[in-house]
């Protein structure tokens, strides 16, 4: 049936899942802050300011034995609104393994003319 790649059920994500699964408690105030300051996809949004805000929010929690990268990967979905969250959840399992990969894909998707730092 055409030249479309075959995707197995194991590859399909049921929501974004970082390669390194971590579990840690998040204060309700942090979740509320992430949800009230979500990325909205407006053209007027400054991507650098938005990502800095996200990183600042992540820095308010310091679970023991969890790397900054794993923490950011795990929390990023809370920072996105519906359509951008749908984009993230549609990524194939294992497609993102690092914070740098996630940010590059995010910027390519929503800010394609942005220069990376």
URHUQUI-V65302 format. One record per run of one state. SS is the DSSP state (H for helix, E for strand, - for the rest). FROM is the first residue (numbers start at 1). LEN is the number of residues. If there is no record, write none. Layout:
BEGIN
SS:FROM:LEN, SS:FROM:LEN
END
This chain:
BEGIN
-:1:27, H:28:9, -:37:2, E:39:1, -:40:7, H:47:12, -:59:9, H:68:12, E:80:1, -:81:1, H:82:9, -:91:8, H:99:12, -:111:7
END
